[in-house]
Structure formats: structure tokens, C-alpha cells
């Protein structure tokens, strides 16, 4: 089972290797990113239900930690249920824990995509530096500063798990 999990995870990583270099259009790619991860999560959950002692395996524990942040999670960005297809309408981008009084309230990926053509500089007031003034609109900021970093961090987390648990070559 461990070997099958590592094999499935390695194939999934290949399909999301674009995530390592995400610098733009991460919002549009989030559903694909989440769907790949969720497919593995759904499969692993089924395997663990059949064989509960697997939950104690360090590899399985690492994947469950990974899924908390990047898989299906009712409180996360991917609040879908097992087996549900993921799209821009059911991905919720949550930047600020304070939903009220936030320049970035929780919004679907679709909501941000629909605002991609808004004028640049609409939220310049949040920056201390002049570096970004007038250069990006809210969607571009969310995409480049939050979503792409989130995606790259997820790719790194997955890569670290695979490296840590890679079978030794004896």
C-alpha cells in the first residue's frame, strides 16, 4: 500500500509540476491543482477506512497533514466533499481570517476571475511601499501574492514528503 501511495503521489506531482513555477494565473489553475490532490485524498481515505491501522504510518500521517492545507477541507480553500468535481465556483479563496473589514474577503475563484479586468491600483492603500502602486488590481494581487505562493508551497510540501519517504536503493 505504501508503494502504491508513493507511486500515485509521484504521478500526481508530475501532473502538477507546473505549480513549482507558478507566478500568474494560479486562480484559474486552482481547480486542477485541488482536483489532483483530492483524487489522491479520496483514494487514501478509502484505503485507511479498510485498514484503520494505516493511520499510524508516518507516510500516511504526512499525507493527512498535507491534505489539511491542500486537500478537501470544509474550512479551507477546497471545501468540496469526496467525489465532488472541483471548479472555480466551489473553490473559496480565503486570504484574511477577519472576514469583515478586509480588503480580501473570502471569494470564489470565479469571483476573482470575473474581476480580473478591473482597474489597476484599486487597493493601493494597503501597501506601505510604492513598488506596487498602480501596477495590479485586486485579482492580480491575490493571484501573484497569495494564490501562486500557496500553490508553490503545496508543491514543495508534496515534494518534501516524496523525498522524505522515497524508497532506499539497496
C-alpha positions as CSV (number, residue, x, y, z in Angstrom):
1,X,0.0,0.0,0.0
2,X,2.9,2.4,0.8
3,X,4.5,1.8,-2.6
4,X,1.2,2.3,-4.3
5,X,0.6,5.6,-2.5
6,X,4.1,6.8,-3.3
7,X,3.6,5.8,-7.0
8,X,0.2,7.6,-7.2
9,X,1.6,10.7,-5.4
10,X,4.7,10.8,-7.8
11,X,2.4,10.7,-10.8
12,X,0.2,13.4,-9.3
13,X,3.2,15.5,-8.7
14,X,4.2,15.1,-12.4
15,X,0.7,16.3,-13.4
16,X,1.1,19.4,-11.2
17,X,4.8,20.2,-11.7
18,X,3.7,23.5,-13.3
19,X,2.9,24.5,-9.7
20,X,6.6,24.8,-8.9
21,X,7.0,27.8,-11.1
22,X,3.5,29.4,-10.6
23,X,3.8,33.2,-11.0
24,X,0.5,34.1,-12.6
25,X,-2.9,32.6,-13.4
26,X,-2.9,30.5,-10.3
27,X,-6.5,31.3,-9.6
28,X,-7.5,29.7,-12.9
29,X,-5.4,26.7,-12.2
30,X,-6.5,26.1,-8.6
31,X,-9.4,23.7,-9.6
32,X,-6.9,21.4,-11.4
33,X,-4.4,21.6,-8.5
34,X,-7.1,20.7,-6.0
35,X,-8.7,18.0,-8.1
36,X,-5.4,16.2,-8.5
37,X,-4.8,16.3,-4.7
38,X,-8.4,15.5,-3.9
39,X,-8.4,12.4,-6.1
40,X,-5.4,11.1,-4.1
41,X,-7.0,12.1,-0.8
42,X,-10.3,10.3,-1.6
43,X,-8.4,7.2,-2.6
44,X,-6.2,7.3,0.6
45,X,-9.2,7.9,2.8
46,X,-10.9,4.7,1.3
47,X,-7.8,2.7,1.9
48,X,-7.5,3.8,5.5
49,X,-11.2,3.1,6.1
50,X,-10.5,-0.5,5.0
51,X,-7.3,-0.8,7.1
52,X,-7.5,1.7,10.1
53,X,-4.1,0.9,11.5
54,X,-2.6,2.6,8.4
55,X,-3.3,6.0,10.1
56,X,-0.3,5.3,12.3
57,X,2.1,5.0,9.4
58,X,4.4,8.1,9.2
59,X,3.9,8.4,5.4
60,X,0.1,8.3,5.8
61,X,0.3,10.9,8.6
62,X,2.4,13.2,6.4
63,X,-0.2,13.0,3.7
64,X,-3.0,13.7,6.1
65,X,-1.1,16.8,7.2
66,X,-0.7,17.8,3.5
67,X,-4.4,17.3,2.9
68,X,-5.4,19.6,5.8
69,X,-3.9,22.5,3.9
70,X,-4.2,21.4,0.2
71,X,-6.9,18.8,0.1
72,X,-10.6,18.7,0.8
73,X,-11.3,20.7,4.0
74,X,-14.7,22.2,4.9
75,X,-12.8,25.2,6.4
76,X,-10.2,25.5,3.7
77,X,-10.0,26.8,0.1
78,X,-11.3,23.4,-1.2
79,X,-14.5,22.8,0.8
80,X,-15.7,20.1,-1.6
81,X,-17.0,16.7,-0.5
82,X,-15.4,13.4,-1.5
83,X,-16.0,12.6,-5.1
84,X,-17.2,16.1,-5.9
85,X,-15.7,17.7,-9.0
86,X,-13.8,20.9,-8.3
87,X,-14.3,24.1,-10.3
88,X,-13.9,27.8,-10.0
89,X,-17.3,28.1,-8.4
90,X,-16.6,25.8,-5.4
91,X,-13.0,27.0,-4.6
92,X,-13.1,29.6,-1.9
93,X,-10.0,31.8,-1.7
94,X,-9.7,32.9,1.9
95,X,-6.9,35.4,2.5
96,X,-7.8,37.1,5.8
97,X,-9.1,35.3,8.9
98,X,-11.1,38.5,9.6
99,X,-13.9,38.3,7.0
100,X,-15.3,41.7,7.9
101,X,-13.2,44.9,7.4
102,X,-10.9,43.0,5.0
103,X,-9.7,44.2,1.6
104,X,-9.7,40.5,0.7
105,X,-12.9,38.8,1.9
106,X,-13.5,35.1,1.1
107,X,-14.5,34.8,-2.5
108,X,-14.8,32.1,-5.1
109,X,-12.1,31.7,-7.6
110,X,-14.7,32.5,-10.2
111,X,-15.4,35.8,-8.4
112,X,-11.8,36.8,-8.6
113,X,-11.6,35.8,-12.3
114,X,-14.6,37.9,-13.1
115,X,-12.8,40.9,-11.6
116,X,-9.5,40.3,-13.4
117,X,-10.1,43.3,-15.8
118,X,-10.9,45.9,-13.1
119,X,-8.7,49.0,-13.0
120,X,-5.2,48.7,-11.5
121,X,-4.5,50.4,-8.3
122,X,-7.9,49.9,-6.8
123,X,-6.4,48.9,-3.4
124,X,-3.1,50.8,-3.4
125,X,-3.9,51.9,0.2
126,X,-2.9,48.6,1.6
127,X,0.7,48.9,0.5
128,X,3.4,50.6,2.5
129,X,5.8,50.5,-0.4
130,X,5.4,52.4,-3.7
131,X,6.7,49.3,-5.5
132,X,3.2,48.0,-6.3
133,X,1.3,51.3,-6.6
134,X,-0.9,51.4,-9.6
135,X,0.5,48.1,-11.1
136,X,-2.0,45.5,-10.1
137,X,-5.7,45.2,-9.4
138,X,-7.2,43.1,-6.5
139,X,-7.3,39.9,-8.6
140,X,-3.7,40.3,-9.7
141,X,-2.6,40.8,-6.1
142,X,-4.5,37.8,-4.9
143,X,-3.2,35.7,-7.8
144,X,0.5,36.7,-7.6
145,X,1.0,37.3,-3.8
146,X,-1.3,34.8,-2.3
147,X,-2.6,32.0,-4.7
148,X,0.6,31.3,-6.6
149,X,2.7,31.3,-3.4
150,X,0.1,28.9,-1.8
151,X,0.3,26.6,-4.9
152,X,4.1,26.7,-4.9
153,X,4.2,25.9,-1.1
154,X,1.8,23.0,-1.7
155,X,4.1,21.6,-4.4
156,X,7.1,22.0,-2.1
157,X,5.2,20.2,0.7
158,X,4.4,17.3,-1.6
159,X,8.0,17.2,-2.9
160,X,9.3,17.1,0.6
161,X,7.0,14.2,1.6
162,X,8.1,12.2,-1.5
163,X,11.7,12.9,-0.8
164,X,11.5,12.0,2.9
165,X,9.7,8.7,2.2
166,X,11.5,7.7,-1.1
167,X,12.4,4.0,-1.0
168,X,16.0,3.5,-0.3
169,X,18.0,1.9,-3.1
170,X,19.9,-1.0,-1.6
